[in-house]
Amino acid sequence: MAKTNSAANAKLQYEAGQEYNAMAAMTDSGDHKTFALSGVNLWSQRSGYEPEVRPDGLATGGAVTPGSSNNTVSVAALTCYLAGILTTVGADSEVAISRPSSTHNISSVTINSSGVIAVVAGTDGTSFSATRGAAGGPPLIPVGSIEIAQVRLSSSTSALITAAEIFQIIGTTCERWDYPVWNEDPFNGEITFASVLPTSHTGSIAKAVHARVYEPLFTDLEPVMDFVPPENSHSVSSTQVYGGTVGSSSSSLGQGSFKTFLKDGISESFIGLKDETLFFKFFPDRNKSPYLICNGKLGISRTYPAGDNISAACTISATEAAVEVTA
């Protein structure tokens, strides 16, 4: 007869606290879409401790329009994120743009790492190019700077710059902090952008991304019993048609749950975390390494019997199923 195991020696841990991790640069995985924080694998989702992800880029203002004198543009006041810090930059109505010595040149209007408007001129060419660093193409932007517009000139003759020569297109010629959008994975401590970030900076790298997070700190919850992880369940439905049936399947995520016993159900620190979104770790055997981890809103329903122990039936309302960790 095959041997089976019970969970008599199991252990449940809950997120009892958080460790602060200051704003730091995230590392590009190499695909220019997925970025991670080194050494921080779990990101707390508890209210007040959620991750703050801050890609470099324009936040507000910063419209670039023709200047009132030859070879200039006007840059409106703006705010932007640089190295995770919201930076305010004043307006400048006379930003000089160099004209090509031959026929075509693209200049980038940038905010440098010091929060100053700076124009980076591209290499002159005989025609415009979309390739960064090529003759007639836009320049590579210094690391730590952001591009807010491009000015494309096809004449060496001094003149007023026109609106048609100014390009300020989000994602192409203007780096915004909130574009492209991204998804956060608190289980792996990383984010994934909806599309690849342009490699428009020196060294053909993407713009910088920074994040400030809190890492969960776990405490054993005892005594506890009957842990059920949040998991997907699947169902099948069918409709009878002439000569047969047409079937379809659907999935739903169930609540996690467990039961714990209390002293008074009021003064315990665990009770103070009800309605918070927390991480939970469940070890089927407290002396072994494999565990399940899940994240969800803690619900508590207390019972005060006259002749038995005070207890709480707890639920974990998760947005994704528990994850198995074997190592």
N, C-alpha and C positions, 0 to 999 in steps of 0.2 A: 504494500500500500504506500502510495506517495506521501512523503512528509509535507505537511503544511505548517505555516507559522501564524501565530496571532500577533496582535499589536499590543500585547500586554506590557512590553518594554518600550513603548513609543514615547515620543516627546514632542510637544508643540511649543514653538516660540512665537512671540509677537513683537512687532516694532514698538519698543518702549521709549526710544529716543532717537536723536538724529545727530550726526556729526557734520559740521559745516565744512564745505570745501569752497574756498574763495574762487572768484572768477579766474579761469585759466583757459589757455588755448586748447582746442580740441585737435585731434590728429586725423588727418585725411587718410582713409583706408587705402587710397590709391585710385578709387573709381570716381573721385570728386563728387560723390553723393552721400556716402556714409562717413560720419565723423564720430569719434569716441573720446572720452576723457580717460587718460592713462590712470590705472589703479583704482578707479571708482566704477564698480560693476552694477551696483543697485542705486537707483535714484528714488528717494522718498517722494510719495505722492500725497502726503498728509497736508491738509490745509495750512498755508503759511510756510510750508517747507518745499513747495514744488520747485522743479528746475527752472532756471532762468537762462534761456539760450539766446545769445546775442551775436548773430553774424555781423560782420562789418557791413556798413552801407548807410545810405541816406534814409532818414526817418521822416523829417518834415521839411517843407520849403525847398530852397535850392533851385528855383527856376532860373534857367540860363536864357537870356534874351540879347538881341543886338545892343551894343553900346552906342553912346551918343557921339563918339569920335571914331576916327578911322582905326581899323584893326583892333577893336576892343569888343568885349562882351560884358554884360552886366549879370552878376550872380546875386540872387536874392538871399536874404538871411536864411539859415538852415540849422537843423540839428541832425546829427548822424551818430552812429555807433562806431567807435574805434577801439579795438582791443577790449570790447565789452563795456565801454564807458560811453554814456550819452554825452556828446560834445556839442556845444553851441558855437556856431561860426557866423560872424557878422557879414552883412551885405557888402559887396564891392561893385560899383557901377563902372569901373574902368579897368577891367582885367585884360591885359595885353595878349594878343595872339600873333605869333610870328607867321608871316606869309612865306610861301615856298620860294626858293631861289630858282626853281625850274617851273613846273606847271601844277603839280598836285601835292598836297600835304594834309594830313589829319593830325590835329592836336587834341589831346584829352584834357578836359578841365577836371581837376582832381582836388580832393581834400587830403593833405598829407597826414602822416602819423602825429604831427604836432597840432592838427586842427586848423591848418592854414590853407587857403586857396592856392593851388599851384598848377601851372599849365605845363604839361609834358608834351613836347613836340615829337611827331613821328618823323620817319625818314622820307625826304622828298622822292617823288616818283613821277613817271610820265602819265600815270593813270591811277585811279583809286584802287585799293586792294582791301579785301576783308581779312587778310592774314595779319595777325599781330606781329609787329616788328619788321614786316616786309616793306620794301620801297612803296610809298603811296598808301601804306596801311596804317592803322592806329598803333600807337606805341604800346609796349608792355608797361604796366603801371607798377611803380615801386611797391614792394611788399610793405603792408601796413597802411597804404593809401587806399582811397576809394575813388572810382571814376563816377562823375555825375553828369557828364555830357561830352560830346565830341563836336569839333568844329572842322568842317571840310572845306578847304579853299583850293581853288583851281586857277588862281591868278596871282602873280607876284606884285601887281599894281596896288598901291595903297588905296583903300576905299573902306566905306562902311560895310560891316559884316551884316548879312541879311538873315532873316529868320530861316530861310530855306537852306542856309549853310550850317545851321545848328541842329544837332541830333541828340535827343534826350529820351531814349526808348528804354524802358525798364527791362532788364535782363540782357540787353545788347550793348547799349552805350551808357547806361545808368545803372549803377549797383545800388539796390535798395536792401536794407537789412532784413525785410520781411518777404523777400522774393528770391528764389522760389520758396514755397511753403515746405514744411518738413513735418515728419512724424517722429515722435519721441518713443524710444523703447527703454522703459525704466528697468526692465529685467536684465538688460545687457549694457546699460549705460551708454547709449549711443543715439544718434539721430540719423535719419535718412531723408534727404531732400527729394522733392517730387521730380526734379530733373537735374541733370549734371550741371555743376557750377562751371562757368567759363574759366578757362585757364589763362586769364588775362594779365597776370602779374609776372614780374621778373622771375625767370626760371620756369615759366609756363606752369605756374601753380595757381590754384584757386584762391579766392579771398579768404581771410582769416575768419574763423568761427570760435567764439568763446562761450563758456557756460559756467554758471554758479549753481551748485547742487548741494543737497543734504543726503548723506549716506545713512540708511537705517541702522540702528543699533538694536540688537535682539535680546530679549529676556525670556526665560522659561516661564510658561504658564502652568501652574499646578494647584490642585489636582484637576485633570481634564480627561475627557473620554469622548468616544464616538465621533472622531473627526471625519468629515466628508469633504473632499476638495471640490472646488468649482470645476465642473467638467462639461464638455459638450455631449449632448445626447442627440440621436438622429431618429427620424421617423419617416415612414413611407405612406403616401396616400395614392389612391388610384381611382380612375374614373372609367366606367365601362363605356365602351364605344362599340359600334357595329363590328362584330367579328373578333373582339378582344378587349383589352384594357390599355389605358395610358397612365403610366405611373410618374410620380415625382417624389423627390426627397427634400427634407428640410432639416435644419439643425437648430438647436437652441442651447444656451448656456445656463446650466443650473447653478443655484446658490451653493456656496460652501457652508458648512455648519460644524458645530461642536458643542459640547456641554461642559461647563466648569462649575465648581463648587466654591462658595464664597463665605466670608466671615459675617459681614453684615450687608453686603451688596451695595454699599454706599461709599465707604472710605477707601476701598481698594483702588490703587492707581490705575488698574486695568479698566475699571468702571468709568473713570474719567475720560477714556478714549472712545466711548461709544459715539457712533455717527462719524468717526474719523476714517479716512482711507488709509489703510495700513498694509504692510507686508506681513505675511505669516509663513513660517517654516515648519513643516511636519516631518519628523524622522520616524519611520516605522520601527526602527531599532535605534535607541539613543546611543548605542555603543558602536554604531556603524555610520559610514559617511553618506549614503544616499538619502536624499530628502526631496520633498515636494515643496515648491514655493508658489505662493499666490498673493495677489494684491487686490483688496476690495474694501468696501465700506463696512465697518463693523456695526452690526445690529445686536442689541442685547434685550432679552426678555427674561426678567427675574421672577422667581417663584419663591414664596415664603410659606412653606408648609408648617403646620403646628407640630407635627411629630416627625419631621425629617429634616435633612440638611437644606439650607438656603442654596439655591442653584440658579444658573443662568443658561438659557438656551441661546446660543450665539449664532449669527449668520454672517457670512462673508459675501457681500454683493459685488461680484467682480465683473470686469468688462472683457476679460479673456481667461481662458482656462489655466489651471495650475500647470506649472512646468516641472518636469522631472530633472533632477540634478544628480548625477551618479558619481562624480569625482569629488 
